[in-house]
Amino acid sequence: MTPEDRQAVFSHREIAAVIKGITLDDGTDAPITGKSLGEAILFVSEEASTNASSAHVIYGANESLSYTDCLSIYRDYGPALRRGSN
């Protein structure tokens, strides 16, 4: 992702997002809903289990972020995402 791409995603951090690709112990996919895009990026970057590399965040009208995209945004905006600052 370019710095401009990361900034664009960060500016939309309040919209709804779904996390997919996190599997339960029985191997089933467990989509995580009810999070904002910023919260989803934080979850994937900070709190997800060791299988987070298969996680991706779906938001907007068909937009998605891979695990590495989330890490990239987190590197630039992690403290602001944790604060919930504008």
N, CA, C and O atoms as a CHARMM CRD file, in Angstrom:
* protein
*
  344
    1    1 MET  N      0.83700  -1.18600   0.00000 PROA 1      0.00000
    2    1 MET  CA     0.00000   0.00000   0.00000 PROA 1      0.00000
    3    1 MET  C      0.87700   1.24200   0.00000 PROA 1      0.00000
    4    1 MET  O      1.92900   1.28800   0.63700 PROA 1      0.00000
    5    2 THR  N      0.42300   2.22900  -0.71900 PROA 2      0.00000
    6    2 THR  CA     1.13700   3.50100  -0.72500 PROA 2      0.00000
    7    2 THR  C      0.75100   4.29300   0.52000 PROA 2      0.00000
    8    2 THR  O     -0.26000   3.99400   1.15600 PROA 2      0.00000
    9    3 PRO  N      1.54400   5.29500   0.87100 PROA 3      0.00000
   10    3 PRO  CA     1.14800   6.16000   1.99400 PROA 3      0.00000
   11    3 PRO  C     -0.22700   6.79500   1.77100 PROA 3      0.00000
   12    3 PRO  O     -0.99200   6.97700   2.71800 PROA 3      0.00000
   13    4 GLU  N     -0.53200   7.12700   0.53700 PROA 4      0.00000
   14    4 GLU  CA    -1.83800   7.72500   0.23400 PROA 4      0.00000
   15    4 GLU  C     -2.96200   6.72600   0.46200 PROA 4      0.00000
   16    4 GLU  O     -4.02500   7.08800   0.96600 PROA 4      0.00000
   17    5 ASP  N     -2.72900   5.45800   0.08800 PROA 5      0.00000
   18    5 ASP  CA    -3.72500   4.41100   0.32400 PROA 5      0.00000
   19    5 ASP  C     -3.96700   4.23200   1.81900 PROA 5      0.00000
   20    5 ASP  O     -5.11200   4.12300   2.25700 PROA 5      0.00000
   21    6 ARG  N     -2.89900   4.20300   2.59400 PROA 6      0.00000
   22    6 ARG  CA    -3.03400   4.03600   4.05200 PROA 6      0.00000
   23    6 ARG  C     -3.79700   5.21200   4.65900 PROA 6      0.00000
   24    6 ARG  O     -4.63900   5.02000   5.53700 PROA 6      0.00000
   25    7 GLN  N     -3.50700   6.42000   4.19600 PROA 7      0.00000
   26    7 GLN  CA    -4.21600   7.60900   4.67700 PROA 7      0.00000
   27    7 GLN  C     -5.69600   7.53600   4.33100 PROA 7      0.00000
   28    7 GLN  O     -6.54500   7.88000   5.15200 PROA 7      0.00000
   29    8 ALA  N     -6.00500   7.09200   3.12500 PROA 8      0.00000
   30    8 ALA  CA    -7.40700   6.98700   2.70000 PROA 8      0.00000
   31    8 ALA  C     -8.16800   5.99300   3.57200 PROA 8      0.00000
   32    8 ALA  O     -9.29300   6.26700   3.99100 PROA 8      0.00000
   33    9 VAL  N     -7.56300   4.84900   3.84300 PROA 9      0.00000
   34    9 VAL  CA    -8.21800   3.86100   4.70400 PROA 9      0.00000
   35    9 VAL  C     -8.38900   4.42900   6.10300 PROA 9      0.00000
   36    9 VAL  O     -9.46100   4.30300   6.69500 PROA 9      0.00000
   37   10 PHE  N     -7.34900   5.05100   6.63500 PROA 10     0.00000
   38   10 PHE  CA    -7.42100   5.63300   7.97900 PROA 10     0.00000
   39   10 PHE  C     -8.54800   6.66400   8.06400 PROA 10     0.00000
   40   10 PHE  O     -9.23800   6.74000   9.08100 PROA 10     0.00000
   41   11 SER  N     -8.73600   7.44600   7.02400 PROA 11     0.00000
   42   11 SER  CA    -9.77900   8.47500   7.04700 PROA 11     0.00000
   43   11 SER  C    -11.18600   7.87500   7.08100 PROA 11     0.00000
   44   11 SER  O    -12.14700   8.57100   7.41000 PROA 11     0.00000
   45   12 HSD  N    -11.31200   6.59100   6.74300 PROA 12     0.00000
   46   12 HSD  CA   -12.60400   5.89900   6.76800 PROA 12     0.00000
   47   12 HSD  C    -12.72500   4.95800   7.96200 PROA 12     0.00000
   48   12 HSD  O    -13.56200   4.05600   7.94300 PROA 12     0.00000
   49   13 ARG  N    -11.93100   5.14200   8.97400 PROA 13     0.00000
   50   13 ARG  CA   -11.82300   4.20400  10.10300 PROA 13     0.00000
   51   13 ARG  C    -13.10300   4.01500  10.89800 PROA 13     0.00000
   52   13 ARG  O    -13.20500   3.05500  11.66200 PROA 13     0.00000
   53   14 GLU  N    -14.08100   4.89500  10.74800 PROA 14     0.00000
   54   14 GLU  CA   -15.32400   4.79600  11.51600 PROA 14     0.00000
   55   14 GLU  C    -16.39900   3.95300  10.84300 PROA 14     0.00000
   56   14 GLU  O    -17.40200   3.62900  11.47900 PROA 14     0.00000
   57   15 ILE  N    -16.22100   3.58800   9.57300 PROA 15     0.00000
   58   15 ILE  CA   -17.27000   2.81600   8.89900 PROA 15     0.00000
   59   15 ILE  C    -17.26400   1.36800   9.38400 PROA 15     0.00000
   60   15 ILE  O    -16.27800   0.89700   9.95000 PROA 15     0.00000
   61   16 ALA  N    -18.35200   0.68500   9.16000 PROA 16     0.00000
   62   16 ALA  CA   -18.50500  -0.70500   9.60700 PROA 16     0.00000
   63   16 ALA  C    -17.59700  -1.63500   8.81300 PROA 16     0.00000
   64   16 ALA  O    -17.33900  -1.42900   7.62700 PROA 16     0.00000
   65   17 ALA  N    -17.12400  -2.65800   9.50300 PROA 17     0.00000
   66   17 ALA  CA   -16.24000  -3.64100   8.86500 PROA 17     0.00000
   67   17 ALA  C    -16.52500  -5.03000   9.42000 PROA 17     0.00000
   68   17 ALA  O    -17.09600  -5.17800  10.50100 PROA 17     0.00000
   69   18 VAL  N    -16.11900  -6.04200   8.66600 PROA 18     0.00000
   70   18 VAL  CA   -16.23400  -7.43700   9.06000 PROA 18     0.00000
   71   18 VAL  C    -14.85000  -8.06300   8.90200 PROA 18     0.00000
   72   18 VAL  O    -14.16200  -7.83800   7.90600 PROA 18     0.00000
   73   19 ILE  N    -14.46100  -8.84300   9.89100 PROA 19     0.00000
   74   19 ILE  CA   -13.18700  -9.56100   9.82000 PROA 19     0.00000
   75   19 ILE  C    -13.49100 -10.99600   9.42400 PROA 19     0.00000
   76   19 ILE  O    -14.32100 -11.65800  10.04600 PROA 19     0.00000
   77   20 LYS  N    -12.82100 -11.46800   8.39600 PROA 20     0.00000
   78   20 LYS  CA   -12.98700 -12.85300   7.95300 PROA 20     0.00000
   79   20 LYS  C    -11.62100 -13.52300   7.94400 PROA 20     0.00000
   80   20 LYS  O    -10.58800 -12.85400   7.92600 PROA 20     0.00000
   81   21 GLY  N    -11.62800 -14.83500   7.95700 PROA 21     0.00000
   82   21 GLY  CA   -10.38800 -15.58900   7.87800 PROA 21     0.00000
   83   21 GLY  C     -9.79700 -15.97000   9.21700 PROA 21     0.00000
   84   21 GLY  O     -8.69900 -16.52700   9.26300 PROA 21     0.00000
   85   22 ILE  N    -10.49000 -15.68800  10.30900 PROA 22     0.00000
   86   22 ILE  CA   -10.06400 -16.13700  11.63100 PROA 22     0.00000
   87   22 ILE  C    -10.80500 -17.44300  11.89300 PROA 22     0.00000
   88   22 ILE  O    -12.03600 -17.46500  11.88800 PROA 22     0.00000
   89   23 THR  N    -10.09000 -18.50400  12.11600 PROA 23     0.00000
   90   23 THR  CA   -10.73500 -19.80300  12.30000 PROA 23     0.00000
   91   23 THR  C    -10.79300 -20.19200  13.77000 PROA 23     0.00000
   92   23 THR  O     -9.91700 -19.85300  14.56500 PROA 23     0.00000
   93   24 LEU  N    -11.84400 -20.90800  14.09500 PROA 24     0.00000
   94   24 LEU  CA   -12.01600 -21.44200  15.43900 PROA 24     0.00000
   95   24 LEU  C    -11.19500 -22.71700  15.58600 PROA 24     0.00000
   96   24 LEU  O    -10.63500 -23.21400  14.60800 PROA 24     0.00000
   97   25 ASP  N    -11.12200 -23.24100  16.79100 PROA 25     0.00000
   98   25 ASP  CA   -10.37600 -24.47100  17.04100 PROA 25     0.00000
   99   25 ASP  C    -10.86500 -25.64300  16.18900 PROA 25     0.00000
  100   25 ASP  O    -10.08200 -26.52700  15.84100 PROA 25     0.00000
  101   26 ASP  N    -12.15900 -25.65100  15.85200 PROA 26     0.00000
  102   26 ASP  CA   -12.69400 -26.75100  15.04500 PROA 26     0.00000
  103   26 ASP  C    -12.48300 -26.53000  13.53800 PROA 26     0.00000
  104   26 ASP  O    -12.92900 -27.34000  12.72600 PROA 26     0.00000
  105   27 GLY  N    -11.81100 -25.45000  13.17100 PROA 27     0.00000
  106   27 GLY  CA   -11.48500 -25.18700  11.77600 PROA 27     0.00000
  107   27 GLY  C    -12.50000 -24.37800  11.00600 PROA 27     0.00000
  108   27 GLY  O    -12.27900 -24.07500   9.83300 PROA 27     0.00000
  109   28 THR  N    -13.61300 -24.01800  11.63100 PROA 28     0.00000
  110   28 THR  CA   -14.61800 -23.22400  10.93200 PROA 28     0.00000
  111   28 THR  C    -14.24400 -21.74500  10.96600 PROA 28     0.00000
  112   28 THR  O    -13.62300 -21.25800  11.91100 PROA 28     0.00000
  113   29 ASP  N    -14.64000 -21.05600   9.90900 PROA 29     0.00000
  114   29 ASP  CA   -14.41500 -19.61600   9.82100 PROA 29     0.00000
  115   29 ASP  C    -15.43200 -18.91900  10.71200 PROA 29     0.00000
  116   29 ASP  O    -16.61300 -19.26800  10.70400 PROA 29     0.00000
  117   30 ALA  N    -14.98300 -17.94800  11.46800 PROA 30     0.00000
  118   30 ALA  CA   -15.87100 -17.23000  12.37900 PROA 30     0.00000
  119   30 ALA  C    -15.81800 -15.73600  12.05900 PROA 30     0.00000
  120   30 ALA  O    -15.02500 -15.01600  12.66600 PROA 30     0.00000
  121   31 PRO  N    -16.64700 -15.24400  11.11500 PROA 31     0.00000
  122   31 PRO  CA   -16.63600 -13.81200  10.81000 PROA 31     0.00000
  123   31 PRO  C    -16.90700 -12.99700  12.07800 PROA 31     0.00000
  124   31 PRO  O    -17.75300 -13.35700  12.89600 PROA 31     0.00000
  125   32 ILE  N    -16.18700 -11.91900  12.21700 PROA 32     0.00000
  126   32 ILE  CA   -16.35200 -11.03600  13.37400 PROA 32     0.00000
  127   32 ILE  C    -16.99000  -9.75400  12.86700 PROA 32     0.00000
  128   32 ILE  O    -16.42900  -9.06800  12.01200 PROA 32     0.00000
  129   33 THR  N    -18.16800  -9.43300  13.39700 PROA 33     0.00000
  130   33 THR  CA   -18.91400  -8.25800  12.96600 PROA 33     0.00000
  131   33 THR  C    -19.02600  -7.27600  14.12400 PROA 33     0.00000
  132   33 THR  O    -18.57000  -7.55100  15.23400 PROA 33     0.00000
  133   34 GLY  N    -19.63500  -6.13100  13.85200 PROA 34     0.00000
  134   34 GLY  CA   -19.88300  -5.14900  14.89900 PROA 34     0.00000
  135   34 GLY  C    -18.67300  -4.29800  15.24600 PROA 34     0.00000
  136   34 GLY  O    -18.62000  -3.70600  16.32400 PROA 34     0.00000
  137   35 LYS  N    -17.71400  -4.23200  14.35900 PROA 35     0.00000
  138   35 LYS  CA   -16.52900  -3.42300  14.59200 PROA 35     0.00000
  139   35 LYS  C    -16.42700  -2.34600  13.52100 PROA 35     0.00000
  140   35 LYS  O    -16.89500  -2.52300  12.39600 PROA 35     0.00000
  141   36 SER  N    -15.81000  -1.23100  13.88900 PROA 36     0.00000
  142   36 SER  CA   -15.49600  -0.22400  12.88700 PROA 36     0.00000
  143   36 SER  C    -14.24300  -0.67000  12.13900 PROA 36     0.00000
  144   36 SER  O    -13.55600  -1.59500  12.57200 PROA 36     0.00000
  145   37 LEU  N    -13.95100  -0.03000  11.04400 PROA 37     0.00000
  146   37 LEU  CA   -12.76000  -0.35800  10.27200 PROA 37     0.00000
  147   37 LEU  C    -11.50600  -0.19000  11.12800 PROA 37     0.00000
  148   37 LEU  O    -10.60800  -1.03100  11.08100 PROA 37     0.00000
  149   38 GLY  N    -11.43800   0.87900  11.90100 PROA 38     0.00000
  150   38 GLY  CA   -10.28700   1.09000  12.78100 PROA 38     0.00000
  151   38 GLY  C    -10.14000  -0.01000  13.81200 PROA 38     0.00000
  152   38 GLY  O     -9.03300  -0.48900  14.05900 PROA 38     0.00000
  153   39 GLU  N    -11.25600  -0.41900  14.42200 PROA 39     0.00000
  154   39 GLU  CA   -11.22100  -1.50900  15.39900 PROA 39     0.00000
  155   39 GLU  C    -10.80300  -2.82400  14.75100 PROA 39     0.00000
  156   39 GLU  O    -10.06400  -3.61200  15.34200 PROA 39     0.00000
  157   40 ALA  N    -11.27800  -3.04900  13.54400 PROA 40     0.00000
  158   40 ALA  CA   -10.93000  -4.27900  12.83500 PROA 40     0.00000
  159   40 ALA  C     -9.43800  -4.32200  12.51500 PROA 40     0.00000
  160   40 ALA  O     -8.80300  -5.36600  12.66200 PROA 40     0.00000
  161   41 ILE  N     -8.88300  -3.21000  12.08400 PROA 41     0.00000
  162   41 ILE  CA    -7.44400  -3.14300  11.80700 PROA 41     0.00000
  163   41 ILE  C     -6.66000  -3.41600  13.07700 PROA 41     0.00000
  164   41 ILE  O     -5.68500  -4.16600  13.05900 PROA 41     0.00000
  165   42 LEU  N     -7.08200  -2.80900  14.18600 PROA 42     0.00000
  166   42 LEU  CA    -6.41200  -3.06300  15.47200 PROA 42     0.00000
  167   42 LEU  C     -6.51300  -4.52800  15.86200 PROA 42     0.00000
  168   42 LEU  O     -5.52400  -5.12400  16.29000 PROA 42     0.00000
  169   43 PHE  N     -7.68600  -5.11100  15.72100 PROA 43     0.00000
  170   43 PHE  CA    -7.88000  -6.51100  16.09700 PROA 43     0.00000
  171   43 PHE  C     -6.94500  -7.41500  15.30900 PROA 43     0.00000
  172   43 PHE  O     -6.23900  -8.24300  15.88500 PROA 43     0.00000
  173   44 VAL  N     -6.94200  -7.25500  13.99700 PROA 44     0.00000
  174   44 VAL  CA    -6.10600  -8.10500  13.15600 PROA 44     0.00000
  175   44 VAL  C     -4.63000  -7.88100  13.47200 PROA 44     0.00000
  176   44 VAL  O     -3.85500  -8.83700  13.48900 PROA 44     0.00000
  177   45 SER  N     -4.23100  -6.64200  13.72200 PROA 45     0.00000
  178   45 SER  CA    -2.82300  -6.32200  13.95500 PROA 45     0.00000
  179   45 SER  C     -2.34300  -6.68000  15.35000 PROA 45     0.00000
  180   45 SER  O     -1.19700  -7.09900  15.51300 PROA 45     0.00000
  181   46 GLU  N     -3.19300  -6.52600  16.36600 PROA 46     0.00000
  182   46 GLU  CA    -2.75600  -6.68000  17.75300 PROA 46     0.00000
  183   46 GLU  C     -3.26900  -7.93200  18.45200 PROA 46     0.00000
  184   46 GLU  O     -2.54000  -8.55600  19.22300 PROA 46     0.00000
  185   47 GLU  N     -4.50300  -8.29800  18.19000 PROA 47     0.00000
  186   47 GLU  CA    -5.15900  -9.27700  19.04600 PROA 47     0.00000
  187   47 GLU  C     -5.44300 -10.62300  18.39700 PROA 47     0.00000
  188   47 GLU  O     -5.75600 -11.58700  19.09500 PROA 47     0.00000
  189   48 ALA  N     -5.34100 -10.70200  17.10900 PROA 48     0.00000
  190   48 ALA  CA    -5.69900 -11.94600  16.43200 PROA 48     0.00000
  191   48 ALA  C     -4.71100 -13.05100  16.78100 PROA 48     0.00000
  192   48 ALA  O     -3.55700 -12.79300  17.12200 PROA 48     0.00000
  193   49 SER  N     -5.18600 -14.27200  16.69000 PROA 49     0.00000
  194   49 SER  CA    -4.35200 -15.42500  17.02100 PROA 49     0.00000
  195   49 SER  C     -3.27900 -15.63100  15.96000 PROA 49     0.00000
  196   49 SER  O     -3.16700 -14.84400  15.01900 PROA 49     0.00000
  197   50 THR  N     -2.50500 -16.67200  16.11200 PROA 50     0.00000
  198   50 THR  CA    -1.38500 -16.91400  15.20300 PROA 50     0.00000
  199   50 THR  C     -1.82300 -17.16500  13.77000 PROA 50     0.00000
  200   50 THR  O     -0.99900 -17.06200  12.86000 PROA 50     0.00000
  201   51 ASN  N     -3.08100 -17.49000  13.53500 PROA 51     0.00000
  202   51 ASN  CA    -3.52900 -17.69800  12.15800 PROA 51     0.00000
  203   51 ASN  C     -4.02800 -16.40000  11.51900 PROA 51     0.00000
  204   51 ASN  O     -4.75600 -16.43300  10.52700 PROA 51     0.00000
  205   52 ALA  N     -3.63800 -15.27300  12.08200 PROA 52     0.00000
  206   52 ALA  CA    -4.10300 -13.98300  11.57800 PROA 52     0.00000
  207   52 ALA  C     -3.62400 -13.69500  10.16500 PROA 52     0.00000
  208   52 ALA  O     -4.21800 -12.86500   9.47600 PROA 52     0.00000
  209   53 SER  N     -2.57400 -14.35300   9.72000 PROA 53     0.00000
  210   53 SER  CA    -2.07300 -14.06100   8.37600 PROA 53     0.00000
  211   53 SER  C     -3.10900 -14.38700   7.29700 PROA 53     0.00000
  212   53 SER  O     -2.98900 -13.90200   6.17200 PROA 53     0.00000
  213   54 SER  N     -4.10900 -15.18800   7.61100 PROA 54     0.00000
  214   54 SER  CA    -5.17400 -15.46100   6.64700 PROA 54     0.00000
  215   54 SER  C     -6.36600 -14.51900   6.83900 PROA 54     0.00000
  216   54 SER  O     -7.34100 -14.59600   6.09200 PROA 54     0.00000
  217   55 ALA  N     -6.29100 -13.64300   7.82200 PROA 55     0.00000
  218   55 ALA  CA    -7.39900 -12.72400   8.09100 PROA 55     0.00000
  219   55 ALA  C     -7.44500 -11.61700   7.04500 PROA 55     0.00000
  220   55 ALA  O     -6.41900 -11.21100   6.49800 PROA 55     0.00000
  221   56 HSD  N     -8.64200 -11.14400   6.78500 PROA 56     0.00000
  222   56 HSD  CA    -8.82900  -9.96700   5.95700 PROA 56     0.00000
  223   56 HSD  C    -10.04800  -9.20300   6.45200 PROA 56     0.00000
  224   56 HSD  O    -10.95400  -9.76700   7.06400 PROA 56     0.00000
  225   57 VAL  N    -10.04600  -7.91900   6.17400 PROA 57     0.00000
  226   57 VAL  CA   -11.09900  -7.02100   6.64200 PROA 57     0.00000
  227   57 VAL  C    -11.89400  -6.56300   5.42600 PROA 57     0.00000
  228   57 VAL  O    -11.33200  -6.08300   4.44200 PROA 57     0.00000
  229   58 ILE  N    -13.20900  -6.71900   5.51300 PROA 58     0.00000
  230   58 ILE  CA   -14.12200  -6.29300   4.45500 PROA 58     0.00000
  231   58 ILE  C    -14.82300  -5.02000   4.94000 PROA 58     0.00000
  232   58 ILE  O    -15.29700  -4.96100   6.07400 PROA 58     0.00000
  233   59 TYR  N    -14.88500  -4.01400   4.08000 PROA 59     0.00000
  234   59 TYR  CA   -15.54600  -2.75200   4.45300 PROA 59     0.00000
  235   59 TYR  C    -16.03300  -2.05400   3.19300 PROA 59     0.00000
  236   59 TYR  O    -15.65400  -2.40900   2.07700 PROA 59     0.00000
  237   60 GLY  N    -16.87000  -1.06600   3.39300 PROA 60     0.00000
  238   60 GLY  CA   -17.36600  -0.29000   2.26200 PROA 60     0.00000
  239   60 GLY  C    -18.14100  -1.12400   1.26800 PROA 60     0.00000
  240   60 GLY  O    -18.77600  -2.11600   1.62700 PROA 60     0.00000
  241   61 ALA  N    -18.08300  -0.71700   0.02600 PROA 61     0.00000
  242   61 ALA  CA   -18.87800  -1.35100  -1.02600 PROA 61     0.00000
  243   61 ALA  C    -18.14200  -2.49400  -1.70800 PROA 61     0.00000
  244   61 ALA  O    -18.39300  -2.69900  -2.89500 PROA 61     0.00000
  245   62 ASN  N    -17.31300  -3.21100  -1.11300 PROA 62     0.00000
  246   62 ASN  CA   -16.53300  -4.33400  -1.64700 PROA 62     0.00000
  247   62 ASN  C    -15.04100  -4.10300  -1.47900 PROA 62     0.00000
  248   62 ASN  O    -14.23900  -4.70600  -2.19200 PROA 62     0.00000
  249   63 GLU  N    -14.67000  -3.27000  -0.57900 PROA 63     0.00000
  250   63 GLU  CA   -13.25200  -3.03300  -0.30400 PROA 63     0.00000
  251   63 GLU  C    -12.76000  -4.07900   0.68400 PROA 63     0.00000
  252   63 GLU  O    -13.53500  -4.57900   1.49900 PROA 63     0.00000
  253   64 SER  N    -11.48400  -4.40800   0.61500 PROA 64     0.00000
  254   64 SER  CA   -10.93000  -5.34100   1.59000 PROA 64     0.00000
  255   64 SER  C     -9.46700  -5.02400   1.85700 PROA 64     0.00000
  256   64 SER  O     -8.77300  -4.43400   1.02900 PROA 64     0.00000
  257   65 LEU  N     -9.02500  -5.43100   3.02700 PROA 65     0.00000
  258   65 LEU  CA    -7.63400  -5.27400   3.44500 PROA 65     0.00000
  259   65 LEU  C     -7.09200  -6.63300   3.83300 PROA 65     0.00000
  260   65 LEU  O     -7.74800  -7.38100   4.55800 PROA 65     0.00000
  261   66 SER  N     -5.91300  -6.95600   3.36000 PROA 66     0.00000
  262   66 SER  CA    -5.25600  -8.19600   3.76700 PROA 66     0.00000
  263   66 SER  C     -4.60600  -7.99300   5.13700 PROA 66     0.00000
  264   66 SER  O     -4.55600  -6.87900   5.65900 PROA 66     0.00000
  265   67 TYR  N     -4.12100  -9.07300   5.69300 PROA 67     0.00000
  266   67 TYR  CA    -3.37200  -9.01300   6.95100 PROA 67     0.00000
  267   67 TYR  C     -2.19900  -8.05000   6.82500 PROA 67     0.00000
  268   67 TYR  O     -1.97900  -7.22500   7.71300 PROA 67     0.00000
  269   68 THR  N     -1.44600  -8.14400   5.73500 PROA 68     0.00000
  270   68 THR  CA    -0.28800  -7.26400   5.57300 PROA 68     0.00000
  271   68 THR  C     -0.71200  -5.81000   5.38200 PROA 68     0.00000
  272   68 THR  O     -0.00400  -4.90500   5.82500 PROA 68     0.00000
  273   69 ASP  N     -1.85000  -5.56600   4.73400 PROA 69     0.00000
  274   69 ASP  CA    -2.37300  -4.20000   4.62700 PROA 69     0.00000
  275   69 ASP  C     -2.67300  -3.65100   6.01600 PROA 69     0.00000
  276   69 ASP  O     -2.33300  -2.50800   6.32400 PROA 69     0.00000
  277   70 CYS  N     -3.31200  -4.46900   6.85700 PROA 70     0.00000
  278   70 CYS  CA    -3.63600  -4.03800   8.22500 PROA 70     0.00000
  279   70 CYS  C     -2.36600  -3.69400   8.99600 PROA 70     0.00000
  280   70 CYS  O     -2.31700  -2.68400   9.69700 PROA 70     0.00000
  281   71 LEU  N     -1.34300  -4.52900   8.86800 PROA 71     0.00000
  282   71 LEU  CA    -0.08200  -4.25000   9.55200 PROA 71     0.00000
  283   71 LEU  C      0.55200  -2.95900   9.05500 PROA 71     0.00000
  284   71 LEU  O      1.10600  -2.19000   9.84200 PROA 71     0.00000
  285   72 SER  N      0.47100  -2.72400   7.77000 PROA 72     0.00000
  286   72 SER  CA     1.02000  -1.50800   7.18000 PROA 72     0.00000
  287   72 SER  C      0.31400  -0.25800   7.72100 PROA 72     0.00000
  288   72 SER  O      0.96700   0.72400   8.07500 PROA 72     0.00000
  289   73 ILE  N     -0.99700  -0.30000   7.78000 PROA 73     0.00000
  290   73 ILE  CA    -1.77200   0.82400   8.32100 PROA 73     0.00000
  291   73 ILE  C     -1.47900   0.98400   9.80300 PROA 73     0.00000
  292   73 ILE  O     -1.32900   2.10300  10.29400 PROA 73     0.00000
  293   74 TYR  N     -1.39600  -0.12400  10.51100 PROA 74     0.00000
  294   74 TYR  CA    -1.10800  -0.10300  11.94500 PROA 74     0.00000
  295   74 TYR  C      0.24500   0.55800  12.22900 PROA 74     0.00000
  296   74 TYR  O      0.37300   1.32400  13.18400 PROA 74     0.00000
  297   75 ARG  N      1.24300   0.26400  11.41000 PROA 75     0.00000
  298   75 ARG  CA     2.56300   0.87900  11.61000 PROA 75     0.00000
  299   75 ARG  C      2.48200   2.39600  11.53700 PROA 75     0.00000
  300   75 ARG  O      3.15300   3.09100  12.30000 PROA 75     0.00000
  301   76 ASP  N      1.66800   2.91300  10.62500 PROA 76     0.00000
  302   76 ASP  CA     1.54500   4.36200  10.46900 PROA 76     0.00000
  303   76 ASP  C      0.56600   4.99600  11.45100 PROA 76     0.00000
  304   76 ASP  O      0.78300   6.12100  11.90000 PROA 76     0.00000
  305   77 TYR  N     -0.50500   4.29000  11.78600 PROA 77     0.00000
  306   77 TYR  CA    -1.61400   4.91600  12.51400 PROA 77     0.00000
  307   77 TYR  C     -2.03100   4.19300  13.79100 PROA 77     0.00000
  308   77 TYR  O     -3.05600   4.54000  14.37700 PROA 77     0.00000
  309   78 GLY  N     -1.26900   3.20600  14.23400 PROA 78     0.00000
  310   78 GLY  CA    -1.63700   2.43200  15.41000 PROA 78     0.00000
  311   78 GLY  C     -1.99800   3.26300  16.63200 PROA 78     0.00000
  312   78 GLY  O     -3.06300   3.05500  17.21400 PROA 78     0.00000
  313   79 PRO  N     -1.12800   4.21500  17.04600 PROA 79     0.00000
  314   79 PRO  CA    -1.48200   5.00900  18.22900 PROA 79     0.00000
  315   79 PRO  C     -2.78300   5.80300  18.05700 PROA 79     0.00000
  316   79 PRO  O     -3.58200   5.89600  18.98800 PROA 79     0.00000
  317   80 ALA  N     -2.98800   6.36400  16.88400 PROA 80     0.00000
  318   80 ALA  CA    -4.23300   7.12400  16.62900 PROA 80     0.00000
  319   80 ALA  C     -5.44000   6.19300  16.62200 PROA 80     0.00000
  320   80 ALA  O     -6.50900   6.56200  17.10900 PROA 80     0.00000
  321   81 LEU  N     -5.27900   4.99000  16.07500 PROA 81     0.00000
  322   81 LEU  CA    -6.39900   4.03900  16.08600 PROA 81     0.00000
  323   81 LEU  C     -6.73700   3.62600  17.51400 PROA 81     0.00000
  324   81 LEU  O     -7.91100   3.50200  17.86400 PROA 81     0.00000
  325   82 ARG  N     -5.72200   3.41600  18.33200 PROA 82     0.00000
  326   82 ARG  CA    -5.96900   3.03700  19.73900 PROA 82     0.00000
  327   82 ARG  C     -6.65700   4.16100  20.50200 PROA 82     0.00000
  328   82 ARG  O     -7.50700   3.89900  21.35200 PROA 82     0.00000
  329   83 ARG  N     -6.30600   5.39300  20.21400 PROA 83     0.00000
  330   83 ARG  CA    -6.92300   6.54700  20.88000 PROA 83     0.00000
  331   83 ARG  C     -8.32300   6.80800  20.37300 PROA 83     0.00000
  332   83 ARG  O     -9.15400   7.38400  21.07500 PROA 83     0.00000
  333   84 GLY  N     -8.58100   6.37600  19.13800 PROA 84     0.00000
  334   84 GLY  CA    -9.86200   6.70200  18.51700 PROA 84     0.00000
  335   84 GLY  C     -9.89900   8.15300  18.10100 PROA 84     0.00000
  336   84 GLY  O    -10.97200   8.73800  17.95400 PROA 84     0.00000
  337   85 SER  N     -8.70900   8.74500  17.90600 PROA 85     0.00000
  338   85 SER  CA    -8.64900  10.17500  17.58400 PROA 85     0.00000
  339   85 SER  C     -9.00500  10.43100  16.13900 PROA 85     0.00000
  340   85 SER  O     -8.88800   9.55400  15.28200 PROA 85     0.00000
  341   86 ASN  N     -9.43800  11.63800  15.88700 PROA 86     0.00000
  342   86 ASN  CA    -9.79100  12.04300  14.53600 PROA 86     0.00000
  343   86 ASN  C     -8.62700  12.67900  13.92100 PROA 86     0.00000
  344   86 ASN  O     -8.69400  13.10500  12.76800 PROA 86     0.00000
